[in-house]
C-alpha cells in the first residue's frame, strides 16, 4: 500500500492558511522563486492537485474537456463571479488545457531577468513610493516578486503594465449589445512607454520624475477616426496623470479632469482608462489595499491562445450569447496560486466604482481576473485578460535576443449590469497600417505617438 504524503485538500488548505497569516512567500511545498531562478520550474513548489485540473476535480474536468453550463458547477470556485455567470447563463464555453509549469513562459525574457537580478532591493520611501537600492526610481522587473501585502501586490501591476519598455498594440474591438448584435466596431492603437521602471534599467531621456507616457488613438470607423488621448504618468503615485484628448469634432487638444478615467473613451465601449491592467490609476490614488485570500484559479495564460498562424491578422473565432458572437473562443488552465486583492478609489470622491477585486497569479505577479463593484456594493464590470507567450505550433514571434515574446492577446470587458460586452483582440495590424510591436525598433515613438502635438497630428491625419 502506498501512503500519500499530502491529503487531497492540503494545497488549498495551505493557501488559505498563508493568506490568514499574511505570508508572502509563493509556493506551498517549497518557496517558488529559488526554483524559478534555477530552472523556471514551478512543479516542485505545489502539490499535484494544484497543478492538475483532473486531480483537483477528481476527474470531473480534465485537459481536452470543455467547461460549459453542464459542468461548470464542479469548478465554480475557480472562476470570478462574472465568468461563472457567463458560462452558467449566457452560453459561454471554455476549453481546458494542461497547466503551465515552466514559469519562463509567463514573462518577456528581459523582464524576468530584471526581476531575478533586482529582487530584494525594492522598498517604499517615506512618501509611499517605490525606490531601488540606490534610492532612485525602480530599475526594472517586479519590485516585489513575493508580495507580503496589498500595496506590494499592486506595485507589480502598476509600474510596468505590459512588461516591455515600449509596447504598441494594434487592437480590433467589437462592442456587443444585450441582444447579441454588434453595436460598434473600432480599430485603435494603444501605445505605452515607460520612462522609468524599464526592464533594461535605463531612464528614458533623463525623465526620472515620470513613470510612463501612454496614448490611444482610433483609426476606424470614419466617424471616430482621429479621436486620440494622451496620459502622462508621474513617478510619484500620489499624483494624478495629465490626461489630454483630441476630438476631431472640436479640432483642438483639451485637458480632461481626473474623473474622466471612469468613463468610456468612445460610444459603446465598456473600457475605462481606470481598467487598464487592473491598475489604470496611480496606486496611491487608491487605498485600503488588502489581500483577502489565496486560491487556485482558472486563467487564460496558455500559448495556444496566441492565434498567429491560425489567422493572418491573429483574429479569433467567437461563440455564445444571443447570436453566437458574444465571447471569444479561449483556452484556460489551472493556476496553482492566485493572490486575491481588494482596493477602494480613495482619491476619487466622484468615482462610480466602489471597490475592485483582482486575482493575481502569484508566479508572475500579473492579474488573471478583475471585477469592479458600484457604490452600492453590487457587482458591475469584469475585465478578463488573456496572456500568452507568442509561440505556438504555427509560428513564433521572437524578441531582440531570440526568445519567444509575451503579451496579452484578448480582453473581455463585460458590463454585467447593462449586459454589454466589449471584446477586443490584439491583432497584427489595424486600419491605417499600424502594427503591434514590443520595442521601439529604432523609431522615435515618443515624437510620433506620445506628445500632445502627436495626438493632434494623428487626429487630423
C-alpha positions as CSV (number, residue, x, y, z in Angstrom):
1,X,0.0,0.0,0.0
2,X,1.3,3.5,-0.9
3,X,0.8,6.1,1.7
4,X,0.2,9.6,0.3
5,X,2.3,12.3,1.9
6,X,-0.4,15.0,1.4
7,X,-4.1,14.6,1.6
8,X,-6.3,15.9,-1.3
9,X,-7.1,19.3,0.1
10,X,-3.6,20.0,1.5
11,X,-2.7,22.6,-1.2
12,X,-5.9,24.7,-0.9
13,X,-5.8,24.5,2.9
14,X,-2.3,25.7,3.0
15,X,-3.1,28.6,0.7
16,X,-5.9,29.7,3.0
17,X,-3.6,29.5,6.0
18,X,-0.9,31.6,4.2
19,X,-3.4,34.3,3.5
20,X,-4.7,34.3,7.0
21,X,-1.2,34.6,8.4
22,X,-0.1,37.2,5.8
23,X,2.7,35.0,4.5
24,X,4.1,36.4,1.2
25,X,6.2,33.6,0.0
26,X,4.8,32.0,-3.1
27,X,4.6,28.2,-3.2
28,X,3.2,25.5,-0.9
29,X,5.7,22.7,-0.7
30,X,8.7,24.9,-1.1
31,X,9.4,28.6,-1.9
32,X,8.8,29.2,-5.6
33,X,11.3,31.9,-6.5
34,X,14.5,30.0,-5.8
35,X,13.1,27.4,-8.2
36,X,12.4,30.0,-10.9
37,X,15.9,31.3,-10.6
38,X,17.4,27.8,-11.0
39,X,15.2,26.2,-13.7
40,X,11.9,28.2,-14.0
41,X,10.1,25.0,-13.0
42,X,7.2,25.5,-10.5
43,X,6.2,21.8,-10.3
44,X,8.1,21.1,-7.0
45,X,6.6,24.1,-5.3
46,X,3.0,22.9,-5.4
47,X,1.2,19.6,-4.7
48,X,-0.2,17.7,-7.6
49,X,-3.9,18.7,-7.2
50,X,-2.9,22.4,-7.7
51,X,-1.2,21.6,-11.0
52,X,-3.7,19.2,-12.4
53,X,-7.3,20.2,-13.1
54,X,-8.1,16.5,-13.4
55,X,-6.8,15.8,-9.9
56,X,-8.3,18.9,-8.4
57,X,-11.8,17.9,-9.7
58,X,-11.3,14.2,-9.1
59,X,-11.7,13.5,-12.8
60,X,-14.8,15.7,-13.4
61,X,-12.8,18.1,-15.6
62,X,-9.6,17.2,-17.5
63,X,-7.4,18.8,-20.2
64,X,-9.2,18.5,-23.5
65,X,-12.6,19.0,-21.9
66,X,-14.9,22.0,-22.5
67,X,-16.4,23.8,-19.5
68,X,-20.0,24.7,-20.1
69,X,-23.2,25.2,-18.2
70,X,-23.5,21.4,-17.8
71,X,-20.3,21.0,-15.7
72,X,-19.2,24.5,-14.5
73,X,-20.6,23.9,-11.0
74,X,-17.7,21.4,-10.5
75,X,-15.2,24.3,-10.8
76,X,-17.3,27.3,-9.7
77,X,-14.8,28.2,-7.0
78,X,-12.1,28.6,-9.7
79,X,-13.8,31.5,-11.6
80,X,-14.6,35.0,-10.7
81,X,-18.4,35.6,-10.3
82,X,-19.0,37.2,-13.7
83,X,-17.1,34.5,-15.7
84,X,-19.2,31.9,-13.8
85,X,-22.4,33.7,-14.8
86,X,-21.2,33.9,-18.5
87,X,-20.8,30.1,-18.5
88,X,-23.8,29.2,-16.5
89,X,-26.4,31.5,-18.0
90,X,-25.0,33.1,-21.2
91,X,-23.8,30.2,-23.3
92,X,-20.1,30.7,-22.8
93,X,-17.7,27.7,-23.2
94,X,-14.1,27.4,-22.2
95,X,-11.5,24.9,-23.5
96,X,-9.3,23.3,-20.8
97,X,-5.5,22.7,-21.3
98,X,-2.7,21.4,-19.1
99,X,-1.2,23.8,-16.5
100,X,2.0,25.7,-17.4
101,X,4.9,24.6,-15.2
102,X,7.7,26.5,-17.0
103,X,7.4,30.0,-15.4
104,X,9.7,31.5,-18.0
105,X,6.7,31.3,-20.4
106,X,4.8,33.7,-18.2
107,X,7.1,36.7,-18.8
108,X,9.0,38.5,-21.5
109,X,12.5,37.2,-21.1
110,X,14.2,40.6,-20.4
111,X,11.6,41.4,-17.7
112,X,12.1,38.0,-16.0
113,X,15.9,38.6,-16.0
114,X,15.4,42.0,-14.4
115,X,13.1,40.6,-11.7
116,X,15.7,38.0,-10.8
117,X,18.5,40.5,-10.9
118,X,16.8,43.1,-8.7
119,X,14.7,41.0,-6.3
120,X,15.0,42.0,-2.7
121,X,16.2,45.6,-3.4
122,X,12.8,47.5,-3.7
123,X,11.4,49.4,-0.8
124,X,8.9,52.2,-0.1
125,X,10.2,55.7,0.8
126,X,8.5,58.0,3.3
127,X,6.0,59.2,0.6
128,X,4.8,55.6,-0.1
129,X,6.6,55.4,-3.5
130,X,8.9,52.6,-4.5
131,X,12.7,53.2,-4.8
132,X,15.5,50.9,-5.7
133,X,18.7,50.2,-3.8
134,X,20.2,53.5,-4.9
135,X,17.2,55.5,-3.6
136,X,16.1,56.4,-7.1
137,X,13.3,55.1,-9.3
138,X,12.8,51.4,-9.6
139,X,15.2,49.9,-12.1
140,X,13.2,47.0,-13.7
141,X,11.2,43.8,-13.2
142,X,8.7,43.1,-10.5
143,X,9.7,45.1,-7.4
144,X,8.1,42.6,-5.1
145,X,8.1,39.0,-6.7
146,X,6.6,37.7,-3.4
147,X,4.3,40.4,-2.1
148,X,3.5,40.4,1.6
149,X,0.7,42.9,1.4
150,X,-1.7,44.6,-1.0
151,X,0.5,47.6,-1.8
152,X,3.3,45.4,-2.8
153,X,1.0,43.3,-5.0
154,X,-0.4,46.3,-6.8
155,X,3.1,47.6,-7.3
156,X,3.9,44.7,-9.6
157,X,0.9,45.6,-11.8
158,X,1.3,49.4,-11.8
159,X,5.0,50.1,-12.5
160,X,5.3,48.3,-15.9
161,X,1.9,47.4,-17.4
162,X,2.9,45.5,-20.5
163,X,6.3,44.4,-19.1
164,X,8.1,45.9,-22.1
165,X,9.8,49.3,-22.1
166,X,7.7,50.1,-25.1
167,X,4.6,48.4,-26.3
168,X,2.4,49.2,-29.3
169,X,-0.9,47.3,-29.5
170,X,-2.9,47.2,-32.7
171,X,-6.4,46.5,-31.3
172,X,-9.7,45.5,-33.0
173,X,-12.8,45.9,-30.8
174,X,-16.3,44.6,-31.1
175,X,-19.0,46.0,-28.8
176,X,-21.9,43.6,-28.4
177,X,-25.3,44.8,-27.3
178,X,-27.6,42.9,-24.9
179,X,-29.5,41.3,-27.8
180,X,-26.2,39.9,-29.2
181,X,-26.0,42.4,-32.1
182,X,-22.8,44.3,-33.0
183,X,-23.4,47.8,-31.8
184,X,-20.0,49.2,-32.6
185,X,-16.7,48.1,-34.1
186,X,-13.5,50.0,-33.6
187,X,-9.8,49.8,-34.7
188,X,-7.4,51.6,-32.3
189,X,-3.8,51.7,-31.3
190,X,-2.6,51.8,-27.7
191,X,1.0,52.9,-27.1
192,X,2.8,52.8,-23.7
193,X,6.4,53.7,-23.0
194,X,8.0,53.6,-19.6
195,X,10.5,56.4,-18.8
196,X,11.4,54.7,-15.5
197,X,11.0,51.1,-14.2
198,X,12.3,49.9,-17.5
199,X,13.5,46.3,-17.7
200,X,16.8,47.4,-19.2
201,X,17.4,49.6,-16.1
202,X,17.7,52.8,-18.1
203,X,15.8,56.1,-17.7
204,X,14.3,57.5,-20.9
205,X,15.7,60.9,-21.8
206,X,16.5,61.6,-18.1
207,X,12.8,61.8,-17.1
208,X,13.1,60.4,-13.6
209,X,10.1,62.3,-12.4
210,X,7.8,60.4,-14.8
211,X,6.7,56.8,-15.0
212,X,5.2,56.4,-18.4
213,X,3.6,58.0,-21.5
214,X,0.5,56.3,-22.8
215,X,-1.6,57.2,-25.7
216,X,-4.6,55.7,-27.5
217,X,-5.9,56.7,-31.0
218,X,-8.7,55.4,-33.0
219,X,-8.3,54.7,-36.7
220,X,-11.7,53.3,-37.7
221,X,-14.6,53.8,-38.3
222,X,-14.5,57.1,-40.2
223,X,-16.8,59.0,-37.7
224,X,-14.4,58.1,-34.8
225,X,-11.1,58.0,-36.6
226,X,-8.8,60.6,-35.1
227,X,-10.1,60.6,-31.6
228,X,-6.9,60.5,-29.6
229,X,-5.9,60.6,-25.9
230,X,-2.6,61.0,-24.0
231,X,-1.8,60.1,-20.4
232,X,1.4,61.3,-18.8
233,X,2.0,59.5,-15.5
234,X,4.2,60.9,-12.8
235,X,6.6,58.6,-10.9
236,X,5.0,59.9,-7.7
237,X,2.0,57.7,-7.4
238,X,0.2,60.3,-5.3
239,X,-0.2,62.5,-8.4
240,X,-3.0,62.2,-11.0
241,X,-1.8,61.7,-14.6
242,X,-2.2,64.6,-17.0
243,X,-4.9,63.5,-19.4
244,X,-5.3,65.2,-22.8
245,X,-7.6,64.4,-25.7
246,X,-8.1,65.4,-29.3
247,X,-11.6,65.1,-30.6
248,X,-11.9,65.7,-34.4
249,X,-15.3,67.4,-34.0
250,X,-13.7,70.2,-31.9
251,X,-10.4,70.3,-33.7
252,X,-8.3,71.1,-30.7
253,X,-6.5,69.3,-27.8
254,X,-8.2,69.8,-24.4
255,X,-7.3,68.6,-20.9
256,X,-9.7,66.3,-19.1
257,X,-10.4,66.0,-15.4
258,X,-9.1,63.1,-13.3
259,X,-12.6,61.6,-13.0
260,X,-12.7,61.1,-16.8
261,X,-10.8,57.9,-16.1
262,X,-14.1,56.2,-15.2
263,X,-15.9,57.0,-18.4
264,X,-15.9,55.2,-21.8
265,X,-13.4,56.7,-24.3
266,X,-15.9,56.4,-27.3
267,X,-19.6,55.5,-27.6
268,X,-20.5,51.8,-26.9
269,X,-17.1,50.7,-25.5
270,X,-17.1,49.5,-21.9
271,X,-13.4,50.1,-21.4
272,X,-12.4,52.8,-18.9
273,X,-8.8,54.1,-18.6
274,X,-9.1,53.1,-14.9
275,X,-9.5,49.4,-16.0
276,X,-6.1,49.1,-17.8
277,X,-4.1,46.3,-16.5
278,X,-6.3,46.3,-13.4
279,X,-4.1,49.2,-12.4
280,X,-5.1,52.0,-14.6
281,X,-4.7,54.7,-12.0
282,X,-1.7,55.6,-9.8
283,X,-1.6,53.2,-7.0
284,X,-1.6,55.8,-4.2
285,X,-4.8,57.4,-5.6
286,X,-6.5,54.2,-4.4
287,X,-6.3,52.9,-0.9
288,X,-7.4,50.3,1.7
289,X,-5.4,47.7,-0.2
290,X,-5.8,44.3,1.4
291,X,-5.1,40.7,0.4
292,X,-8.3,38.8,1.2
293,X,-7.2,35.3,0.2
294,X,-5.0,33.0,-1.8
295,X,-6.5,30.3,-4.0
296,X,-6.1,28.2,-7.2
297,X,-7.8,29.8,-10.2
298,X,-8.7,29.1,-13.8
299,X,-6.9,31.6,-16.0
300,X,-6.2,32.3,-19.7
301,X,-2.4,32.1,-19.9
302,X,-1.6,29.3,-22.3
303,X,0.4,29.8,-25.5
304,X,-2.3,28.2,-27.6
305,X,-4.3,31.5,-27.1
306,X,-1.8,33.2,-29.4
307,X,-3.6,32.9,-32.8
308,X,-0.6,33.8,-35.0
309,X,-0.6,31.4,-37.9
310,X,-4.2,30.4,-37.4
311,X,-5.5,33.7,-38.8
312,X,-3.4,36.1,-40.9
313,X,-4.4,39.0,-38.6
314,X,-4.4,37.0,-35.4
315,X,-8.2,37.3,-35.1
316,X,-10.3,34.9,-33.1
317,X,-13.4,32.8,-33.5
318,X,-16.5,33.5,-31.3
319,X,-19.4,31.8,-29.8
320,X,-22.1,32.2,-27.1
321,X,-24.7,34.9,-26.3
322,X,-28.0,35.5,-28.0
323,X,-26.5,35.4,-31.5
324,X,-23.4,33.3,-31.0
325,X,-20.9,36.3,-31.1
326,X,-20.5,37.5,-27.5
327,X,-17.4,35.6,-26.4
328,X,-14.0,34.7,-27.9
329,X,-13.1,31.1,-28.1
330,X,-10.4,30.6,-25.5
331,X,-8.2,28.1,-23.6
332,X,-7.9,28.2,-19.8
333,X,-5.7,26.3,-17.4
334,X,-5.5,25.7,-13.6
335,X,-3.2,28.3,-12.0
336,X,-1.9,26.9,-8.7
337,X,-1.8,30.1,-6.6
338,X,-3.5,33.4,-7.0
339,X,-3.5,36.4,-4.7
340,X,-6.9,37.9,-4.2
341,X,-6.6,41.7,-3.7
342,X,-9.2,44.4,-3.0
343,X,-8.9,48.2,-3.0
344,X,-11.0,51.3,-3.0
345,X,-10.7,54.6,-5.1
346,X,-9.9,56.8,-2.1
347,X,-8.6,59.6,-4.3
348,X,-11.8,59.9,-6.5
349,X,-14.8,61.0,-4.4
350,X,-17.0,61.0,-7.5
351,X,-15.9,57.6,-8.8
352,X,-18.8,55.4,-9.8
353,X,-16.6,52.4,-8.7
354,X,-16.9,51.4,-5.0
355,X,-14.1,48.9,-5.0
356,X,-12.2,46.5,-7.2
357,X,-11.1,42.9,-6.7
358,X,-8.1,41.5,-8.5
359,X,-6.9,37.9,-8.8
360,X,-3.1,37.9,-9.4
361,X,-1.0,34.9,-10.5
362,X,1.5,34.5,-7.6
363,X,4.1,33.2,-10.0
364,X,4.5,36.3,-12.3
365,X,2.5,39.0,-10.4
366,X,0.1,39.5,-13.3
367,X,-3.7,39.7,-12.9
368,X,-5.8,37.0,-14.5
369,X,-9.2,38.3,-13.4
370,X,-10.6,41.7,-12.3
371,X,-14.0,42.9,-11.3
372,X,-15.4,46.2,-10.1
373,X,-18.3,46.9,-7.8
374,X,-20.5,50.0,-7.9
375,X,-21.1,52.4,-5.0
376,X,-23.9,50.2,-3.7
377,X,-21.6,47.2,-3.4
378,X,-23.2,45.4,-6.4
379,X,-21.0,43.6,-9.0
380,X,-20.6,45.9,-12.0
381,X,-18.0,45.0,-14.6
382,X,-15.3,42.4,-15.3
383,X,-12.1,42.9,-17.2
384,X,-10.8,39.4,-18.3
385,X,-7.4,39.3,-19.9
386,X,-5.7,36.6,-21.8
387,X,-1.9,36.3,-21.9
388,X,0.4,34.1,-24.0
389,X,3.9,33.5,-25.0
390,X,3.8,34.4,-28.7
391,X,4.7,30.9,-29.8
392,X,2.5,28.0,-30.9
393,X,2.7,25.1,-33.3
394,X,2.2,27.5,-36.3
395,X,4.6,30.4,-35.6
396,X,6.8,32.2,-33.1
397,X,7.5,35.9,-32.6
398,X,10.9,36.5,-31.1
399,X,12.4,39.4,-29.2
400,X,15.7,41.0,-30.0
401,X,17.6,38.3,-28.1
402,X,15.8,35.5,-29.9
403,X,13.4,34.4,-27.1
404,X,9.7,34.0,-27.7
405,X,7.9,37.2,-26.9
406,X,5.0,37.5,-24.5
407,X,2.0,39.9,-24.2
408,X,-1.8,40.0,-23.8
409,X,-3.9,38.6,-26.7
410,X,-7.5,39.5,-25.9
411,X,-9.8,41.1,-23.3
412,X,-13.4,40.6,-22.4
413,X,-14.7,43.8,-20.8
414,X,-18.2,43.0,-19.7
415,X,-20.6,45.4,-18.1
416,X,-22.8,42.9,-16.4
417,X,-25.4,45.4,-15.2
418,X,-26.0,46.7,-18.7
419,X,-25.1,43.3,-20.2
420,X,-22.9,45.0,-22.8
421,X,-19.7,43.2,-23.9
422,X,-16.6,44.8,-25.4
423,X,-14.3,42.1,-26.7
424,X,-11.1,43.3,-28.1
425,X,-8.1,41.4,-29.5
426,X,-4.5,42.4,-30.1
427,X,-4.2,41.8,-33.8
428,X,-1.3,42.0,-36.2
429,X,-2.4,45.2,-38.0
430,X,-5.4,47.6,-37.9
431,X,-6.8,50.3,-40.3
432,X,-4.1,52.8,-41.1
433,X,-1.3,50.2,-41.3
434,X,-0.4,50.3,-37.6
435,X,1.1,47.1,-36.3
436,X,1.6,45.5,-32.9
437,X,5.2,45.5,-31.6
438,X,7.0,45.3,-28.3
439,X,10.0,47.6,-28.8
440,X,10.8,51.0,-30.4
441,X,12.7,49.2,-33.2
442,X,14.7,52.4,-33.9
443,X,11.6,54.6,-34.3
444,X,11.2,57.9,-32.5
445,X,7.9,56.7,-30.9
446,X,7.9,59.5,-28.4
447,X,7.6,62.2,-31.0
448,X,5.3,60.2,-33.2
449,X,2.7,59.0,-30.7
450,X,3.3,60.3,-27.2
451,X,3.0,64.1,-27.1
452,X,0.1,66.5,-27.4
453,X,1.4,67.5,-30.8
454,X,1.4,63.9,-31.8
455,X,-2.2,63.2,-30.8
456,X,-3.3,66.4,-32.6
457,X,-1.4,65.3,-35.7
458,X,-2.9,61.8,-35.5
459,X,-6.3,63.3,-35.1
460,X,-6.0,65.4,-38.2
461,X,-4.3,62.7,-40.3
